[in-house]
Every structure is written in structure tokens, then in C-alpha cells.
Amino acid sequence: MQSRNPMIADIVKLVNGAAGTFAGMSREARESARERVREAMGGVDFVSREEFDAVKAMAAKAREENEKLAAQIAALEAKLKA
């Protein structure tokens, strides 16, 4: 049911306009904050999960090889002492 009172219609238009303006301001503030975070994080280097996993696997393999070599060195030193 619509009101025939022009004053109420003007108030409704004003409230609707204000709600639209606040929604726009909120959207703009959110986008501005995202852009600032992107700029701030621009100088930071991140690696992908795949790169991280590849380096982790390489480190595990190197650790295993290091342990093998340490065992070989210990065996050779034992032979020299004998």
C-alpha cells in the first residue's frame, strides 16, 4: 500500500538513496583495502605449494644421502684404524 503523503515518499526516497550510497561506500572501502594489501604484499616473495613440496623432497633426499655418506666414512675410518 503506497502512501499519498509526499513528505513520506520523499523520506522513503531519501532513505533508499542513503542505503545505496552506504552500500557503494562499503564496496569501495573493501576494494581499497584489498588494493592496499596487494601493494603491501607486492614486495614479499611467496612460493607455490608445489615448489615448497619439491624443495622439501630435495632436502629429504639430501639428508638421506648425507646419512649414507656418514656411514661410509665411518666404515672407511674403521678400516684405517684396523
Secondary structure, DSSP 8 states (H G I E B T S, - for coil): -----HHHHHHHHHHHHHHHHHHHHHHHHHHHHHHHHHHHHTTS----HHHHHHHHHHHHHHHHHHHHHHHHHHHHHHHHH-
